[in-house]
Amino acid sequence: MTTTPPAPRTKFFRVARSGKTIDGREISPAQIDQMAASYNPATYGARIWVEHLRSLLPDSPFRAFGDVLSLKAETEAEGGRVLLAEIAPTPDLVKLSADRQKVFWSIELDPNFAGTGQAYLVGLSVTDSPASLGTEMLSFALQSASTPDTVKGHLFSAAVESRFELAETADPGAGLLAKVKDLLSAHKPKGDEARYSQVEGAVTTIAEEVAEIRRGLPAAGAFAAAADVKVLSDKLDDLITRLSSTAATPPRPPHAGGGAAFLETDC
């Protein structure tokens, strides 16, 4: 079974501050707070773009480079409100960051999202030129006849420099494998090692398969296949429970006494 590992996620990092936009308008502290409070990928997921430019082609230099997962707002030392984002970057964006490319961030906000009168983050951009070049490229794009009027009314923040860091994620399968191996080691009998070795190998193989499946699921119950995984996982958990209650050494066989009488000994 081939599974896709869950996308990495970053720690929160600054992507915008209240103040002037690249075209001379202004993002208010209230709009920063509104974006942080209202953002929900299930409502509208903001993607990450280069220079705020979008392409329909997956192999274009202006393809999407990740997704915004969540937002929060804080007050910086100077008193302004800043917006922080947690993102799921693509491998290409991770490489760009490692190479110190596209290290400036700029947000795109809709000041009246879906007619609510509230600001909402609709896009996040990376750039190497936070001032003139970014403004010129964006102005050129917005002048296109195919650009909707609603997009032309969006606000694009002045870029801020900020490198993101990937958050540490626990291996969802490592704990399971360690648990199985510890139990097998603790209950290994002193006799019939060859037969037990076969059992040990089979159980370990099953545990490795389940662990690999768990690694491939981004969240429990995210797919219908998770139900099948749960059945297999429950069977493995039952096996672990039975192993944990099994004596480390097999019981002594009954001792043959005189005549037809058999006495059990335990010494």
C-alpha positions as CSV (number, residue, x, y, z in Angstrom):
1,M,0.0,0.0,0.0
2,T,1.5,3.4,-1.1
3,T,0.6,6.3,1.2
4,T,1.3,10.0,1.0
5,P,3.0,11.4,4.1
6,P,1.2,14.4,5.7
7,A,2.5,17.8,4.6
8,P,4.9,19.5,7.0
9,R,3.7,22.6,8.9
10,T,5.6,25.6,10.2
11,K,5.7,27.4,13.5
12,F,3.9,30.7,13.5
13,F,5.8,33.5,11.9
14,R,5.1,37.1,11.0
15,V,3.7,37.8,7.6
16,A,2.3,41.4,7.9
17,R,1.9,44.4,10.1
18,S,-0.7,47.1,10.1
19,G,0.2,50.2,8.1
20,K,0.6,51.3,4.5
21,T,0.0,48.9,1.6
22,I,2.2,48.7,-1.5
23,D,-0.2,51.1,-3.4
24,G,-0.4,53.7,-0.6
25,R,-3.6,52.5,1.1
26,E,-3.6,51.3,4.7
27,I,-4.3,48.1,6.6
28,S,-5.8,48.9,10.0
29,P,-5.1,47.1,13.3
30,A,-8.8,46.1,13.3
31,Q,-8.4,44.4,9.9
32,I,-5.4,42.4,11.3
33,D,-7.6,41.2,14.1
34,Q,-10.5,40.4,11.8
35,M,-8.3,38.2,9.6
36,A,-6.9,36.4,12.6
37,A,-10.3,35.8,14.1
38,S,-12.2,34.8,10.9
39,Y,-9.7,32.7,9.0
40,N,-10.8,29.2,8.3
41,P,-9.4,27.0,5.5
42,A,-12.8,25.2,5.3
43,T,-14.4,28.6,4.5
44,Y,-11.7,29.8,2.1
45,G,-8.2,28.5,2.0
46,A,-5.5,31.0,1.2
47,R,-2.7,29.7,-0.9
48,I,0.9,30.8,-1.2
49,W,2.0,32.5,-4.4
50,V,5.1,34.2,-5.9
51,E,4.7,38.0,-6.2
52,H,0.9,37.5,-5.7
53,L,0.7,36.1,-9.3
54,R,-1.4,33.0,-9.9
55,S,-1.1,30.4,-12.7
56,L,-3.5,27.6,-13.7
57,L,-0.5,25.5,-14.7
58,P,1.0,23.2,-12.1
59,D,4.5,23.5,-13.6
60,S,4.5,27.3,-13.8
61,P,7.0,29.4,-11.9
62,F,3.8,31.1,-10.5
63,R,2.1,27.9,-9.2
64,A,1.0,27.6,-5.6
65,F,3.8,27.0,-3.1
66,G,1.6,25.9,-0.1
67,D,-1.4,26.7,2.0
68,V,-2.1,28.9,5.0
69,L,-3.4,26.7,7.9
70,S,-4.2,29.3,10.6
71,L,-3.6,32.9,11.7
72,K,-3.2,34.8,14.9
73,A,-2.5,38.5,15.8
74,E,-0.1,40.1,18.2
75,T,1.1,43.5,19.3
76,E,4.7,44.2,18.5
77,A,7.1,46.2,20.6
78,E,6.4,49.4,18.7
79,G,2.7,49.1,19.4
80,G,1.5,48.0,15.9
81,R,-0.6,44.9,15.3
82,V,1.1,42.1,13.4
83,L,-0.3,39.0,11.7
84,L,1.3,35.6,12.2
85,A,0.7,32.6,10.0
86,E,1.1,28.9,10.3
87,I,1.5,27.4,6.8
88,A,2.0,24.0,5.1
89,P,4.8,24.7,2.5
90,T,5.5,22.6,-0.5
91,P,9.0,21.0,-0.8
92,D,9.8,23.7,-3.4
93,L,9.1,26.5,-0.8
94,V,11.1,24.7,1.9
95,K,14.0,24.6,-0.5
96,L,13.6,28.3,-1.4
97,S,13.8,29.2,2.3
98,A,16.8,27.0,2.8
99,D,18.5,28.8,-0.1
100,R,17.5,32.2,1.4
101,Q,15.3,33.0,-1.6
102,K,11.9,34.6,-1.4
103,V,12.3,35.6,2.2
104,F,9.9,38.6,2.2
105,W,6.2,38.0,2.9
106,S,3.2,40.0,1.8
107,I,-0.5,39.3,2.4
108,E,-3.5,39.8,0.2
109,L,-6.7,40.7,2.0
110,D,-10.3,41.2,0.9
111,P,-11.6,44.1,3.0
112,N,-15.2,43.1,2.5
113,F,-15.1,39.3,2.2
114,A,-18.3,37.8,0.9
115,G,-20.1,41.0,1.8
116,T,-19.5,40.5,5.5
117,G,-17.8,43.9,6.0
118,Q,-14.9,42.0,7.6
119,A,-11.3,41.6,6.3
120,Y,-10.2,38.1,5.3
121,L,-6.9,36.7,4.1
122,V,-7.3,35.4,0.6
123,G,-3.6,35.0,-0.3
124,L,0.0,35.0,0.9
125,S,2.9,35.9,-1.3
126,V,6.7,35.5,-1.2
127,T,9.1,37.9,-2.9
128,D,12.7,38.9,-3.0
129,S,11.9,42.5,-3.8
130,P,9.5,43.9,-1.3
131,A,9.4,47.4,-2.8
132,S,9.5,48.5,-6.5
133,L,9.7,45.2,-8.3
134,G,6.9,43.6,-6.4
135,T,4.7,46.7,-6.9
136,E,5.4,46.8,-10.6
137,M,4.7,43.2,-11.2
138,L,1.5,43.4,-9.2
139,S,0.3,46.6,-10.9
140,F,0.9,45.0,-14.3
141,A,-1.2,41.9,-13.3
142,L,-4.0,44.0,-11.9
143,Q,-4.3,46.0,-15.1
144,S,-5.2,42.8,-17.1
145,A,-8.7,42.9,-18.5
146,S,-9.3,39.4,-17.1
147,T,-8.6,40.4,-13.5
148,P,-12.0,40.6,-11.6
149,D,-12.9,44.0,-10.1
150,T,-13.1,42.4,-6.7
151,V,-9.5,41.4,-6.9
152,K,-8.4,44.9,-8.0
153,G,-10.0,46.1,-4.7
154,H,-7.9,43.8,-2.5
155,L,-5.2,45.2,-0.3
156,F,-1.6,44.0,-0.6
157,S,0.6,44.6,2.4
158,A,4.1,46.0,2.3
159,A,6.4,43.0,2.6
160,V,8.2,42.0,5.8
161,E,11.2,39.8,6.1
162,S,10.7,36.6,8.0
163,R,12.0,33.1,7.6
164,F,9.8,30.2,8.6
165,E,10.7,27.2,10.7
166,L,9.2,23.8,10.3
167,A,7.4,22.5,13.4
168,E,8.6,19.2,14.9
169,T,6.2,16.4,14.3
170,A,6.1,13.1,16.2
171,D,6.3,9.9,14.2
172,P,2.9,8.4,14.5
173,G,4.3,4.9,13.9
174,A,7.4,4.9,16.1
175,G,5.6,4.5,19.4
176,L,3.7,1.5,18.1
177,L,6.8,-0.3,16.9
178,A,8.7,0.4,20.1
179,K,5.8,-0.9,22.1
180,V,5.5,-4.1,20.1
181,K,9.3,-4.8,20.2
182,D,9.5,-4.2,24.0
183,L,6.6,-6.6,24.7
184,L,8.1,-9.3,22.4
185,S,11.5,-9.0,24.1
186,A,10.0,-9.1,27.6
187,H,8.0,-12.3,26.9
188,K,10.5,-14.3,24.9
189,P,10.5,-17.9,26.2
190,K,13.7,-19.7,27.1
191,G,12.7,-22.7,25.1
192,D,11.8,-23.3,21.4
193,E,13.6,-20.1,20.3
194,A,13.2,-21.1,16.6
195,R,9.4,-21.2,16.7
196,Y,9.2,-18.0,18.7
197,S,11.5,-16.3,16.3
198,Q,8.9,-17.0,13.5
199,V,6.1,-15.6,15.6
200,E,8.2,-12.5,16.5
201,G,9.0,-11.9,12.9
202,A,5.4,-12.1,11.8
203,V,4.1,-9.8,14.6
204,T,6.9,-7.3,13.9
205,T,6.0,-7.3,10.2
206,I,2.3,-6.6,11.0
207,A,3.3,-3.8,13.4
208,E,5.5,-2.2,10.7
209,E,2.7,-2.3,8.2
210,V,0.2,-0.7,10.6
211,A,2.8,2.0,11.6
212,E,3.4,2.8,7.9
213,I,-0.3,3.2,7.3
214,R,-0.6,5.5,10.4
215,R,2.2,7.7,9.0
216,G,0.3,8.1,5.8
217,L,-2.9,9.3,7.4
218,P,-2.9,13.1,8.1
219,A,-5.7,12.7,10.7
220,A,-7.6,9.9,12.2
221,G,-10.8,9.2,10.3
222,A,-9.8,11.5,7.4
223,F,-10.5,8.9,4.8
224,A,-12.8,5.9,4.5
225,A,-9.7,3.7,4.5
226,A,-9.1,4.7,8.1
227,A,-11.9,2.3,9.1
228,D,-10.0,-0.7,7.7
229,V,-6.8,0.5,9.4
230,K,-8.6,0.7,12.7
231,V,-9.8,-2.9,12.4
232,L,-6.2,-4.0,11.7
233,S,-4.9,-1.8,14.5
234,D,-7.4,-3.2,17.0
235,K,-6.4,-6.7,16.2
236,L,-2.7,-5.8,16.8
237,D,-3.6,-4.1,20.0
238,D,-5.5,-7.3,21.1
239,L,-2.4,-9.4,20.3
240,I,-0.2,-7.0,22.3
241,T,-2.6,-7.3,25.3
242,R,-2.5,-11.1,25.1
243,L,1.3,-11.1,24.9
244,S,1.6,-8.7,27.9
245,S,-0.4,-11.2,30.0
246,T,1.5,-14.3,28.9
247,A,4.2,-15.7,31.2
248,A,7.7,-15.2,30.0
249,T,8.4,-18.9,30.4
250,P,6.0,-21.7,29.4
251,P,4.3,-23.8,32.2
252,R,5.9,-27.1,33.3
253,P,4.1,-30.1,31.8
254,P,2.4,-32.6,34.3
255,H,4.8,-35.0,35.9
256,A,4.0,-38.7,35.4
257,G,3.6,-40.4,38.8
258,G,3.0,-44.1,39.7
259,G,0.4,-45.9,37.7
260,A,-2.3,-43.9,36.1
261,A,-2.0,-41.0,38.5
262,F,-0.5,-37.7,37.3
263,L,0.6,-35.0,39.6
264,E,1.3,-31.4,38.5
265,T,4.5,-29.9,39.8
266,D,5.4,-26.3,39.9
267,C,9.0,-26.1,41.1
